[in-house]
């Protein structure tokens, strides 16, 4: 007898062909969604893949700002998000009207916005960045121009340290990456001597100072494959462990724990998407991501500047 999951997977494959659809999934999605995706990546990789797809329909298994990004880059294609409530704490921390007020106070500054933001914030920005290319983006800007960096203060602080470039930082954070416990991380390092610590730059500085490798999700995945160590402590959303384990089945991957006794190191927004919701999104082509054309065009310009730098 075919299991329910296998039946859903088969129906997803049938509908993808019928709808000429592609499924893009972030590394933080549940493993069963990653397994039916046509492409898995971090924010930069997914933006690049969305830009070049020939599909009529993009099913974006991620969060709302990612699906918005796909629509910004693909105005003629239908973009659907399995769960419209799959938001992002970081994007929510920086409302467009508040960024506009901050920008007005600093008219001489360039605005660099992390891709984890709304279309409204992108439209107010001079250039977008991801954790993969943030250093490159900042280094590409004129040295005599001051910078406002939004919305993630931890990524901004890390980029400042790496580039030596002074920036004014919006005080936003990711609820997942700010929850990792330095105390528990040190205990894990004690229990697993020789384990390499991989950390995303959205983590707090108290965690980053103990990391052996700091980088985007894709960079951490690559490090887990190329580093000769046999054990890794991973300080980012644990959805990435599925791909790490698939690529290196003989290695041990340990998720960095949160401070509390909870599953707070899992993104509750990413986990709103399920295999069943992916199927329904493909079948019904809803919920669809739409936006006014003037907003899309305003958000497109800084996105295209980023893609040109990348």
C-alpha positions in Angstrom: 0.0 0.0 0.0 1.3 3.5 -0.9 1.8 5.7 2.1 0.0 9.0 2.3 3.2 10.9 2.0 4.2 9.0 -1.2 0.7 9.6 -2.6 1.1 13.3 -2.0 4.6 13.4 -3.5 3.3 11.6 -6.7 0.4 14.1 -7.0 2.8 17.0 -6.6 4.9 15.7 -9.4 1.8 15.3 -11.6 0.6 18.8 -10.9 4.1 20.3 -11.4 4.0 19.0 -15.0 0.3 20.0 -15.6 0.9 23.5 -14.3 4.4 24.0 -15.7 5.4 24.8 -12.1 8.7 24.8 -10.2 9.0 24.4 -6.5 11.7 26.5 -4.8 12.5 25.6 -1.2 14.7 27.2 1.4 17.1 25.1 3.4 15.0 25.8 6.6 11.9 23.9 5.2 11.0 20.5 6.6 12.9 17.7 5.0 9.9 16.2 3.2 9.4 19.6 1.4 13.1 19.8 0.5 12.8 16.3 -1.0 10.1 17.4 -3.5 11.7 20.7 -4.4 13.2 21.4 -7.8 15.7 23.7 -6.2 16.9 24.2 -2.6 19.0 27.2 -1.6 19.6 30.2 0.6 18.1 33.6 -0.1 20.6 34.6 -2.7 20.5 31.3 -4.6 16.7 31.3 -4.6 16.6 34.8 -5.9 19.0 33.9 -8.7 17.0 30.7 -9.5 13.7 32.7 -9.5 15.2 35.2 -11.9 16.1 32.6 -14.5 13.2 30.1 -14.3 11.0 29.4 -17.4 8.2 28.0 -15.3 4.7 29.5 -15.5 4.1 29.0 -11.8 6.6 29.4 -8.9 5.6 27.6 -5.7 7.8 29.2 -3.1 8.3 27.0 0.0 9.7 29.6 2.3 8.4 32.7 3.9 6.5 35.7 2.6 9.4 38.0 1.8 11.0 35.3 -0.3 7.9 34.8 -2.3 7.6 38.6 -2.7 11.2 38.6 -4.0 10.3 36.0 -6.6 7.3 38.1 -7.7 9.4 41.2 -7.9 11.8 39.4 -10.3 9.0 37.6 -12.2 6.0 39.9 -12.8 4.5 37.7 -15.5 4.6 34.5 -13.6 2.2 33.3 -10.9 3.9 33.0 -7.5 2.2 31.1 -4.8 3.1 30.6 -1.1 1.8 27.5 0.6 0.9 29.4 3.7 0.3 33.1 3.5 1.0 33.5 7.2 4.6 32.2 6.8 6.1 35.5 7.7 9.4 36.6 9.2 10.2 38.2 12.6 13.1 40.1 11.0 11.0 41.5 8.2 8.3 42.4 10.7 10.8 44.3 12.9 11.3 46.9 10.1 8.0 48.4 8.9 8.4 50.5 5.7 7.0 53.7 7.2 9.5 53.5 10.1 12.4 52.9 7.7 11.2 55.9 5.6 11.3 58.1 8.8 14.8 56.9 9.7 16.0 57.5 6.1 14.5 61.0 6.2 16.7 61.8 9.2 19.8 60.7 7.3 19.3 62.0 3.7 22.9 61.7 2.8 23.1 58.0 3.6 22.8 55.0 1.3 20.3 52.4 2.5 21.5 48.8 2.4 18.7 46.3 3.2 19.1 42.7 4.0 16.8 40.6 1.7 14.9 39.5 4.8 12.6 42.5 4.5 9.3 43.5 2.9 8.8 44.8 -0.7 8.1 48.2 0.9 11.5 48.3 2.6 13.2 47.0 -0.6 11.6 49.9 -2.5 13.2 52.4 -0.1 16.6 50.9 -0.4 19.6 51.7 -2.6 20.7 48.1 -2.8 19.8 44.8 -1.3 22.1 42.2 0.2 22.0 38.6 1.5 24.2 37.0 4.1 26.1 35.4 1.1 27.0 38.7 -0.5 26.6 41.4 2.3 30.4 42.1 2.5 30.7 42.3 -1.3 27.7 44.6 -1.5 29.1 47.0 1.2 32.6 47.0 -0.3 31.0 48.0 -3.7 29.6 51.2 -2.3 31.5 54.5 -2.5 33.8 54.9 0.5 32.7 58.5 1.1 29.0 57.6 1.4 27.6 56.8 4.9 25.4 53.8 5.2 22.2 52.8 6.9 21.9 49.0 7.3 18.6 47.3 7.9 17.0 45.3 9.4 19.4 42.8 11.1 21.8 44.4 13.6 23.9 41.2 14.0 24.6 40.8 10.3 25.3 44.5 10.1 27.7 44.3 13.0 29.5 41.3 11.5 29.8 43.1 8.1 31.2 46.2 9.8 33.8 44.0 11.5 34.8 42.3 8.3 34.9 45.4 6.1 35.9 48.1 8.6 33.1 50.1 7.2 31.1 52.2 9.8 27.3 51.8 9.4 24.3 52.9 11.3 22.3 49.7 12.2 18.6 49.1 12.4 18.0 47.2 15.6 16.2 44.2 14.2 16.9 40.5 14.9 15.8 37.0 13.9 13.9 35.2 16.7 15.7 32.0 15.8 19.3 33.3 15.5 19.1 35.4 18.7 18.0 32.5 20.8 21.1 30.3 20.7 22.7 29.9 24.1 26.4 30.7 24.6 26.4 28.7 27.8 25.0 25.6 26.1 27.2 26.0 23.1 30.3 25.9 25.3 28.9 22.8 27.0 28.5 21.2 23.6 32.1 22.1 22.7 33.3 20.5 25.9 31.3 17.3 25.3 32.4 17.1 21.6 36.1 18.1 21.5 37.2 18.7 18.0 33.7 19.6 16.7 33.7 22.5 14.3 31.2 25.3 15.1 29.3 26.6 12.1 27.3 29.8 12.7 25.1 32.1 10.6 26.0 35.8 10.9 22.5 36.6 12.2 23.6 35.0 15.5 24.4 37.2 18.5 28.1 38.2 18.8 28.4 36.1 22.0 27.8 33.0 19.8 29.8 34.2 16.8 32.9 34.6 18.9 33.0 30.8 19.4 32.4 29.9 15.7 35.0 28.4 13.6 33.1 29.2 10.4 30.7 32.1 10.0 28.7 32.3 6.8 25.4 32.1 4.9 23.4 28.9 4.9 24.9 27.7 1.7 28.4 28.6 2.9 27.9 26.5 6.1 26.6 23.6 4.0 29.8 23.8 1.8 32.0 24.0 4.9 30.4 20.9 6.3 31.3 19.0 3.2 34.9 20.3 2.7 36.1 20.5 6.3 37.8 17.3 7.4 36.2 17.3 10.8 33.9 14.5 11.7 31.5 16.5 14.0 29.9 19.9 13.6 27.8 22.1 15.9 25.5 24.1 13.8 24.2 27.5 14.9 21.4 28.2 12.5 17.9 26.9 11.8 18.2 23.1 12.0 16.4 22.5 8.6 19.8 22.7 7.0 20.9 19.6 8.8 18.9 17.5 6.4 21.1 18.6 3.5 24.3 18.4 5.5 23.5 14.8 6.5 22.6 13.8 3.0 25.8 15.2 1.6 28.0 13.8 4.4 26.2 10.7 5.9 29.4 9.7 7.8 29.6 13.0 9.8 27.8 14.0 12.9 25.7 17.2 12.9 24.6 18.7 16.3 22.1 21.6 16.3 23.1 24.4 18.6 20.5 24.6 21.4 18.4 27.6 22.5 18.7 29.1 26.0 15.3 27.8 27.0 14.0 24.2 27.0 12.0 24.6 23.8 12.2 24.2 20.0 13.1 27.9 19.7 15.9 27.1 17.3 13.3 26.1 14.7 11.6 28.9 12.7 7.9 28.8 13.4 7.2 30.7 10.2 9.1 28.3 8.0 7.4 25.4 9.6 4.0 26.7 8.7 4.5 25.2 5.2 3.7 21.5 5.0 3.7 18.9 2.2 -0.1 19.0 2.1 -0.1 22.8 1.7 2.4 22.6 -1.1 0.0 20.2 -2.9 -3.0 22.5 -2.4 -1.0 25.5 -3.6 -0.1 23.6 -6.8 -3.7 22.4 -7.3 -5.5 25.7 -6.6 -2.7 28.2 -7.5 -3.4 30.1 -4.2 -2.4 31.9 -2.0 -1.0 34.1 -4.8 1.5 36.8 -4.2 0.6 40.1 -5.8 1.7 43.7 -5.5 1.1 47.1 -7.2 3.3 47.5 -10.2 4.9 50.8 -9.0 5.9 49.1 -5.8 7.4 46.1 -7.7 9.4 48.4 -10.0 10.7 50.4 -7.0 11.7 47.2 -5.2 13.2 45.7 -8.4 15.9 48.4 -8.8 17.9 47.6 -5.6 17.4 43.9 -6.3 18.9 44.2 -9.7 21.8 46.2 -8.3 22.5 43.3 -5.9 22.3 40.7 -8.5 24.7 42.6 -10.7 27.2 42.8 -7.8 26.7 39.1 -7.1 
